[in-house]
Amino acid sequence: GTGSGAAPVICSVAKDNGALTIAVVTKPFPFEGRKSMRQADDAIDSLRELADAVILVSNSNVLKIVPGDMSLEASFRVVDEIVNQVIMGLVDMLTKTGISTVDFADVNSVLKSGGISLMGMGTGSSTNAPEDATIAAMTSPLLDAPLDEAMGILVNIVGGKSLSLQNIDRALRIVNANVNVDANVVVGAHLNKTLADDAVSVTIIATSFKKGIITRYIRDYVAESPA
């Protein structure tokens, strides 16, 4: 949801108990109106003060990745699936043993006090799967702030049984060529037997953006919403 309701209270309690606190929130579709958008912005502002990182999914940008004839119900399911993939990606990075395993300290170093964060996802298959998936994640409409303005980068690479260290290296060469040279980049990679042998999926979470970048991003869609 938009982070209103009980979310700020839950974040506050978790933070007071020393937990790394991550909120995944969505911004309304433009057709939901200015009032809904302002309420969402206010809720996000509250969460920024309480959570270490607020991973923001703009439904306006979801419109750019779903077919134009997709039903309203199906569009909302896409949003739910994106949020689920973000959450499960973080859980998998911490809990699954893989080719490149990260621990809590690694994730904490990126997300602690990360503020508003953005994410992108991409998939690829066949010979150029690592490059295709990485480029798709980096150019995702959901990740529409400059990647080189983020000082924290989480990269989660998931592949079929053919995923190799060379595949991971090829993906990370593209990431490293496009992020700030001083960014803290943390990478997790593991196999998923349900994927095709040559398939690769890449999720990128960008956080700790430089001052002013995300303020512009958060407010962009208020002006586009109908009254």
C-alpha positions as CSV (number, residue, x, y, z in Angstrom):
1,G,0.0,0.0,0.0
2,T,0.9,3.7,0.3
3,G,2.4,3.4,3.7
4,S,-0.5,4.9,5.6
5,G,-2.5,3.2,8.3
6,A,-0.5,1.3,10.8
7,A,2.7,1.2,8.8
8,P,4.4,4.2,10.5
9,V,3.6,2.8,14.0
10,I,5.0,-0.6,13.1
11,C,8.2,1.0,11.7
12,S,8.6,3.1,14.8
13,V,8.3,0.1,17.1
14,A,10.8,-1.9,15.0
15,K,13.3,0.9,14.8
16,D,13.0,1.5,18.6
17,N,14.0,-2.1,19.0
18,G,17.1,-1.8,16.9
19,A,15.8,-3.6,13.8
20,L,16.8,-2.7,10.3
21,T,13.5,-1.3,9.1
22,I,12.5,-1.5,5.4
23,A,9.2,-0.3,4.0
24,V,8.0,-1.2,0.5
25,V,5.3,1.2,-0.6
26,T,3.3,2.1,-3.7
27,K,2.2,5.4,-5.1
28,P,-1.4,5.6,-6.5
29,F,-2.2,5.4,-10.2
30,P,-2.8,8.9,-11.7
31,F,-6.5,8.2,-12.2
32,E,-6.9,7.8,-8.4
33,G,-6.8,11.5,-8.1
34,R,-4.8,14.3,-6.5
35,K,-6.2,13.7,-3.0
36,S,-5.0,10.1,-3.0
37,M,-1.7,11.2,-4.3
38,R,-1.3,13.9,-1.6
39,Q,-2.2,11.4,1.1
40,A,0.3,8.9,-0.3
41,D,3.0,11.6,-0.3
42,D,2.3,12.5,3.3
43,A,2.4,8.9,4.3
44,I,5.7,8.4,2.5
45,D,7.1,11.5,4.2
46,S,6.2,10.0,7.6
47,L,7.8,6.7,6.7
48,R,11.0,8.5,5.6
49,E,11.4,9.7,9.2
50,L,10.9,6.2,10.7
51,A,12.2,3.6,8.3
52,D,15.8,3.0,7.3
53,A,14.8,2.6,3.7
54,V,11.5,3.1,1.9
55,I,11.5,1.2,-1.4
56,L,9.1,3.1,-3.6
57,V,7.1,1.6,-6.5
58,S,5.2,4.2,-8.5
59,N,2.1,2.8,-10.1
60,S,2.4,5.5,-12.8
61,N,5.5,3.7,-13.9
62,V,3.8,0.4,-13.7
63,L,1.6,1.7,-16.5
64,K,4.6,1.8,-18.7
65,I,5.4,-1.9,-18.4
66,V,1.9,-3.5,-18.7
67,P,0.0,-3.9,-21.9
68,G,-2.4,-1.1,-22.8
69,D,-5.4,-3.5,-22.9
70,M,-4.7,-5.1,-19.5
71,S,-7.7,-5.0,-17.1
72,L,-7.7,-2.9,-14.0
73,E,-7.7,-6.0,-11.8
74,A,-4.8,-7.5,-13.6
75,S,-2.8,-4.2,-13.4
76,F,-3.2,-4.2,-9.6
77,R,-2.0,-7.8,-9.5
78,V,1.1,-6.7,-11.4
79,V,1.8,-4.1,-8.7
80,D,1.3,-6.8,-6.0
81,E,3.7,-9.1,-7.8
82,I,6.4,-6.4,-8.1
83,V,6.1,-5.7,-4.4
84,N,6.3,-9.4,-3.6
85,Q,9.4,-9.8,-5.8
86,V,11.2,-7.0,-4.0
87,I,10.4,-8.5,-0.6
88,M,11.3,-12.1,-1.6
89,G,14.5,-10.9,-3.3
90,L,15.7,-9.4,-0.1
91,V,14.7,-12.5,1.9
92,D,16.4,-14.8,-0.7
93,M,19.6,-12.7,-0.5
94,L,19.8,-13.2,3.3
95,T,18.5,-16.8,3.6
96,K,19.6,-18.7,0.5
97,T,23.1,-20.1,0.1
98,G,24.2,-19.5,-3.4
99,I,27.1,-18.7,-5.8
100,S,27.5,-15.3,-4.1
101,T,26.0,-15.2,-0.6
102,V,25.5,-12.0,1.4
103,D,24.9,-11.7,5.1
104,F,22.9,-9.3,7.1
105,A,25.8,-7.0,7.7
106,D,26.2,-6.6,3.9
107,V,22.5,-5.7,3.4
108,N,22.5,-3.5,6.4
109,S,25.5,-1.5,5.1
110,V,23.4,-0.6,2.0
111,L,20.0,-0.1,3.4
112,K,20.7,1.5,6.8
113,S,19.6,5.1,6.7
114,G,19.1,4.7,2.9
115,G,16.0,6.8,2.7
116,I,13.8,6.7,-0.4
117,S,14.9,3.8,-2.6
118,L,14.0,2.7,-6.1
119,M,14.1,-0.7,-7.8
120,G,14.3,-2.2,-11.2
121,M,13.9,-5.8,-12.5
122,G,14.9,-7.5,-15.7
123,T,15.1,-10.9,-17.3
124,G,17.0,-12.5,-20.1
125,S,17.6,-15.9,-21.7
126,S,20.0,-17.6,-24.1
127,T,23.5,-16.4,-24.9
128,N,23.2,-12.7,-23.8
129,A,21.0,-13.4,-20.7
130,P,23.3,-11.7,-18.1
131,E,23.6,-8.5,-20.2
132,D,20.0,-8.4,-21.3
133,A,18.6,-8.9,-17.7
134,T,21.0,-6.3,-16.2
135,I,20.3,-3.7,-18.9
136,A,16.5,-4.3,-18.5
137,A,16.7,-3.8,-14.7
138,M,18.8,-0.7,-15.0
139,T,16.5,0.9,-17.6
140,S,13.2,-0.2,-16.0
141,P,10.6,2.5,-15.8
142,L,10.4,1.7,-12.1
143,L,14.0,2.9,-11.6
144,D,13.6,6.3,-13.1
145,A,16.1,8.3,-11.1
146,P,19.8,8.4,-12.2
147,L,21.5,5.3,-11.0
148,D,24.8,7.1,-10.7
149,E,23.2,9.4,-8.1
150,A,22.7,6.4,-5.7
151,M,25.4,5.6,-3.1
152,G,24.0,2.2,-2.2
153,I,23.3,-0.5,-4.7
154,L,21.9,-4.0,-4.0
155,V,22.0,-6.5,-6.9
156,N,20.3,-9.8,-6.8
157,I,21.0,-12.2,-9.6
158,V,19.0,-15.4,-10.0
159,G,19.5,-18.0,-12.7
160,G,18.8,-21.4,-14.0
161,K,21.3,-24.2,-13.5
162,S,23.6,-22.8,-16.2
163,L,24.3,-19.7,-14.2
164,S,28.0,-19.4,-13.7
165,L,30.6,-17.0,-12.2
166,Q,31.3,-15.7,-15.7
167,N,27.6,-14.8,-16.1
168,I,27.7,-12.9,-12.8
169,D,30.8,-11.1,-13.8
170,R,29.3,-10.1,-17.1
171,A,26.3,-8.7,-15.3
172,L,28.3,-6.8,-12.7
173,R,30.6,-5.3,-15.3
174,I,27.6,-3.4,-16.7
175,V,26.4,-2.4,-13.2
176,N,29.8,-1.1,-12.2
177,A,30.2,0.9,-15.4
178,N,27.0,2.8,-14.7
179,V,27.0,3.5,-10.9
180,N,28.9,6.0,-8.9
181,V,32.5,5.0,-8.4
182,D,32.1,5.5,-4.7
183,A,28.8,3.5,-4.4
184,N,28.6,0.6,-2.0
185,V,27.6,-2.3,-4.2
186,V,26.5,-5.5,-2.6
187,V,25.7,-8.6,-4.8
188,G,23.9,-11.8,-4.1
189,A,23.5,-14.6,-6.6
190,H,21.8,-18.0,-6.5
191,L,20.2,-20.7,-8.6
192,N,16.5,-21.3,-9.1
193,K,15.7,-24.7,-10.5
194,T,12.2,-23.5,-11.6
195,L,13.8,-21.2,-14.2
196,A,14.9,-22.3,-17.6
197,D,18.5,-23.4,-17.7
198,D,19.8,-20.3,-19.5
199,A,17.5,-17.8,-17.9
200,V,18.7,-14.9,-15.7
201,S,16.8,-12.5,-13.6
202,V,18.3,-9.4,-12.1
203,T,16.8,-7.1,-9.4
204,I,18.6,-3.8,-8.6
205,I,17.7,-1.7,-5.5
206,A,19.2,1.7,-5.5
207,T,19.3,3.7,-2.3
208,S,21.1,6.6,-0.5
209,F,20.4,9.0,-3.4
210,K,22.1,12.3,-3.4
211,K,20.2,15.2,-1.9
212,G,17.4,16.6,-4.0
213,I,17.2,13.7,-6.5
214,I,14.4,11.8,-4.8
215,T,12.5,14.9,-3.6
216,R,11.9,15.6,-7.3
217,Y,11.0,12.0,-8.0
218,I,8.4,11.8,-5.2
219,R,6.5,14.8,-6.3
220,D,6.6,14.3,-10.0
221,Y,3.3,12.5,-10.3
222,V,1.2,14.8,-8.2
223,A,1.0,17.3,-11.1
224,E,-0.1,14.5,-13.5
225,S,-3.0,13.3,-11.3
226,P,-6.6,14.5,-12.1
227,A,-8.4,16.5,-9.4
